[in-house]
Amino acid sequence: MTKVDFYTGSEDKLRTACQLSHKAMQNGVRVVLSAPDDATTDALDKLLWQYPATAFIPHCRSDAAESEEMPVVLNSGSERFPHHDLLISLHNECVPFFSRFERVIEIVGVDAEDSKLGRERYKFYKDRGYELRHIDLSGAKNA
């Protein structure tokens, strides 16, 4: 069954997604970064070229021919996934395809509306019996 981690208190959800992708990649875990729209996907794409400053996160869009070989794949709207290790979701609601992945990370920001939506997603997973873990980033440095 899919394991779900909630990272709450993120000051910058895109940067947090990049940091978590980098960490996963270093541990040999392949990542699908799922964004709600093309603008967010474009912003992630640009950030991944720059993060971290001293390294590079190889990535491409999920519909690219090379997506099977990439450790990080960007997705917005497609249900074509070249691998199913880790899904990092930047959506405001639970995506219908989350259970195809071994692990899901939900990132929740600091504003009240995002926190409310995060609590709704947490309840959705909990009510269905998924194993949940919570990581509070509000006190962490560089998170």
KOLTI-128586 format. One record per residue: residue in one letter; x, y, z of N, C-alpha, C in turn. Coordinates in steps of 0.2 Angstrom, whole numbers, plus 5000, padded with zeros to 4 digits. Layout:
N
residuo n_u n_v n_w ca_u ca_v ca_w c_u c_v c_w
A X Y Z X Y Z X Y Z
...
//
This chain:
143
residuo n_u n_v n_w ca_u ca_v ca_w c_u c_v c_w
M 5004 4994 5000 5000 5000 5000 5004 5006 5000
T 5002 5011 4997 5006 5018 4996 5007 5021 5003
K 5013 5023 5004 5014 5027 5010 5014 5034 5009
V 5011 5038 5013 5010 5045 5012 5014 5050 5017
D 5018 5054 5015 5022 5059 5019 5019 5066 5018
F 5017 5069 5023 5015 5076 5023 5021 5081 5026
Y 5024 5085 5021 5028 5090 5023 5025 5097 5024
T 5024 5099 5030 5020 5105 5031 5024 5111 5034
G 5022 5117 5033 5025 5123 5035 5031 5125 5030
S 5030 5123 5024 5035 5125 5018 5034 5132 5017
E 5039 5136 5017 5039 5143 5015 5039 5144 5007
D 5042 5139 5004 5042 5139 4997 5041 5132 4994
K 5035 5131 4992 5033 5124 4990 5037 5121 4984
L 5039 5125 4979 5043 5123 4974 5050 5121 4976
R 5053 5126 4980 5060 5124 4982 5060 5118 4987
T 5055 5117 4991 5054 5111 4995 5054 5105 4990
A 5050 5105 4985 5049 5100 4980 5056 5098 4977
C 5060 5103 4975 5066 5102 4972 5071 5099 4977
Q 5071 5101 4984 5075 5098 4989 5074 5091 4990
L 5067 5089 4990 5065 5083 4991 5067 5078 4985
S 5066 5081 4979 5068 5077 4973 5076 5076 4973
H 5080 5081 4975 5087 5080 4975 5089 5074 4980
K 5086 5075 4986 5087 5070 4991 5085 5063 4989
A 5079 5062 4986 5077 5056 4983 5082 5053 4978
M 5084 5057 4973 5088 5056 4968 5095 5053 4971
Q 5097 5056 4976 5104 5054 4979 5103 5047 4982
N 5097 5045 4984 5096 5039 4987 5093 5034 4982
G 5094 5035 4975 5092 5031 4970 5085 5030 4969
V 5081 5035 4972 5073 5034 4971 5071 5039 4965
R 5067 5036 4961 5065 5040 4955 5059 5044 4957
V 5058 5050 4954 5053 5055 4956 5048 5057 4951
V 5042 5057 4952 5037 5061 4947 5035 5067 4951
L 5036 5073 4949 5034 5079 4952 5028 5081 4948
S 5022 5081 4951 5016 5082 4948 5013 5089 4950
A 5012 5094 4945 5010 5100 4946 5003 5101 4944
P 4999 5106 4946 4992 5107 4944 4991 5110 4938
D 4997 5114 4935 4996 5117 4929 5003 5118 4926
D 5002 5121 4919 5008 5122 4915 5013 5127 4918
A 5010 5132 4921 5014 5138 4924 5018 5135 4930
T 5015 5131 4934 5019 5128 4940 5024 5123 4937
T 5023 5119 4932 5027 5115 4929 5033 5119 4926
D 5032 5124 4923 5037 5128 4920 5042 5131 4925
A 5039 5133 4931 5043 5136 4936 5047 5131 4939
L 5044 5125 4940 5048 5119 4943 5054 5117 4938
D 5053 5117 4932 5058 5116 4927 5064 5121 4927
K 5062 5127 4928 5067 5132 4928 5071 5131 4935
L 5068 5130 4940 5071 5129 4947 5075 5123 4947
L 5073 5118 4944 5077 5112 4944 5084 5113 4940
W 5084 5117 4935 5090 5119 4932 5095 5122 4936
Q 5093 5126 4942 5097 5130 4946 5098 5127 4953
Y 5095 5121 4954 5095 5119 4961 5098 5112 4961
P 5102 5110 4966 5106 5114 4970 5111 5118 4966
A 5114 5123 4969 5118 5128 4965 5125 5124 4963
T 5127 5119 4967 5133 5116 4965 5132 5109 4962
A 5126 5107 4960 5124 5101 4956 5119 5102 4951
F 5116 5096 4949 5111 5096 4944 5106 5091 4945
I 5100 5092 4944 5095 5087 4944 5093 5085 4937
P 5095 5080 4935 5092 5078 4928 5085 5077 4928
H 5081 5080 4923 5074 5080 4923 5072 5081 4916
C 5065 5079 4915 5062 5081 4909 5054 5080 4910
R 5050 5082 4905 5043 5081 4906 5041 5074 4905
S 5035 5072 4908 5033 5065 4907 5032 5062 4900
D 5030 5067 4896 5029 5065 4889 5035 5065 4884
A 5041 5066 4887 5047 5066 4883 5050 5059 4882
A 5053 5058 4877 5055 5051 4875 5060 5048 4880
E 5064 5053 4883 5069 5051 4888 5067 5050 4895
S 5060 5051 4896 5058 5051 4903 5059 5044 4907
E 5059 5039 4903 5061 5032 4906 5068 5032 4910
E 5072 5036 4907 5079 5036 4910 5080 5041 4915
M 5076 5046 4916 5077 5052 4920 5075 5050 4927
P 5079 5053 4932 5077 5051 4939 5072 5056 4941
V 5070 5062 4938 5065 5066 4940 5061 5068 4934
V 5055 5067 4934 5050 5068 4929 5045 5073 4931
L 5044 5078 4927 5039 5083 4928 5032 5081 4925
N 5027 5082 4928 5020 5080 4925 5015 5085 4927
S 5011 5087 4922 5005 5091 4923 5000 5089 4919
G 4995 5085 4921 4989 5083 4918 4990 5076 4914
S 4995 5074 4913 4996 5067 4910 4995 5062 4915
E 4993 5056 4913 4993 5050 4917 4998 5045 4915
R 5003 5047 4911 5009 5043 4909 5014 5044 4913
F 5016 5038 4917 5022 5039 4921 5027 5033 4920
P 5033 5036 4919 5038 5031 4917 5041 5026 4923
H 5039 5029 4929 5041 5025 4935 5036 5027 4940
H 5036 5022 4946 5031 5023 4951 5034 5023 4958
D 5040 5025 4959 5043 5025 4965 5040 5031 4970
L 5041 5037 4968 5039 5042 4972 5035 5048 4968
L 5029 5050 4971 5026 5055 4968 5026 5061 4973
I 5028 5067 4971 5028 5073 4974 5023 5077 4971
S 5017 5078 4975 5011 5082 4973 5011 5089 4975
L 5010 5093 4970 5009 5100 4972 5002 5102 4971
H 4997 5098 4971 4990 5099 4969 4987 5101 4976
N 4981 5104 4975 4977 5106 4981 4972 5100 4983
E 4972 5095 4979 4968 5090 4981 4971 5083 4979
C 4969 5078 4982 4972 5071 4981 4971 5070 4973
V 4977 5068 4970 4976 5066 4963 4974 5059 4962
P 4970 5057 4957 4967 5051 4957 4972 5045 4956
F 4978 5047 4954 4982 5041 4952 4988 5040 4957
F 4987 5043 4963 4992 5043 4969 4993 5036 4971
S 4989 5031 4970 4990 5024 4973 4994 5020 4968
R 4996 5023 4962 5000 5019 4958 5008 5020 4960
F 5009 5024 4965 5015 5025 4968 5017 5022 4974
E 5023 5020 4975 5025 5017 4982 5024 5022 4987
R 5026 5028 4986 5026 5033 4991 5024 5040 4988
V 5020 5044 4992 5018 5050 4990 5020 5055 4995
I 5022 5061 4992 5024 5067 4997 5019 5072 4995
E 5016 5075 5000 5011 5080 4999 5015 5086 5003
I 5015 5092 4999 5019 5098 5002 5013 5103 5004
V 5014 5105 5010 5009 5110 5012 5012 5117 5014
G 5010 5122 5012 5013 5129 5013 5011 5132 5020
V 5012 5138 5021 5011 5141 5027 5005 5145 5028
D 5002 5147 5022 4996 5151 5022 4990 5147 5025
A 4985 5150 5027 4979 5147 5030 4975 5142 5025
E 4974 5145 5019 4970 5141 5014 4974 5135 5012
D 4981 5135 5011 4984 5129 5010 4984 5124 5015
S 4985 5127 5021 4985 5122 5027 4978 5119 5028
K 4972 5122 5026 4966 5119 5026 4965 5114 5021
L 4968 5115 5015 4967 5110 5010 4972 5104 5011
G 4978 5105 5015 4982 5100 5017 4979 5096 5022
R 4975 5099 5027 4971 5095 5032 4966 5090 5028
E 4963 5093 5023 4958 5089 5019 4961 5083 5016
R 4967 5084 5013 4970 5078 5010 4972 5073 5015
Y 4975 5076 5021 4977 5071 5026 4971 5067 5028
K 4965 5070 5029 4959 5066 5031 4957 5061 5026
F 4958 5063 5020 4956 5058 5014 4961 5052 5015
Y 4967 5053 5015 4972 5047 5016 4970 5043 5022
K 4969 5047 5028 4968 5043 5034 4962 5039 5034
D 4957 5042 5031 4950 5039 5031 4951 5032 5027
R 4955 5032 5023 4956 5026 5018 4961 5021 5021
G 4964 5023 5026 4969 5018 5030 4976 5018 5027
Y 4978 5023 5024 4985 5024 5022 4990 5026 5027
E 4996 5023 5027 5001 5024 5032 5003 5031 5031
L 5003 5036 5036 5004 5043 5036 5010 5045 5040
R 5014 5049 5038 5019 5052 5042 5019 5060 5041
H 5021 5063 5046 5021 5071 5046 5027 5073 5048
I 5030 5078 5043 5036 5081 5044 5035 5089 5044
D 5036 5092 5050 5035 5099 5051 5041 5103 5049
L 5041 5107 5043 5046 5111 5041 5047 5118 5044
S 5042 5120 5048 5042 5127 5050 5048 5128 5055
G 5050 5124 5058 5056 5125 5062 5063 5123 5059
A 5063 5120 5053 5069 5117 5050 5072 5123 5046
K 5079 5123 5046 5082 5128 5042 5083 5125 5035
N 5083 5129 5030 5083 5127 5023 5078 5122 5021
A 5072 5122 5023 5067 5117 5022 5062 5120 5017
//
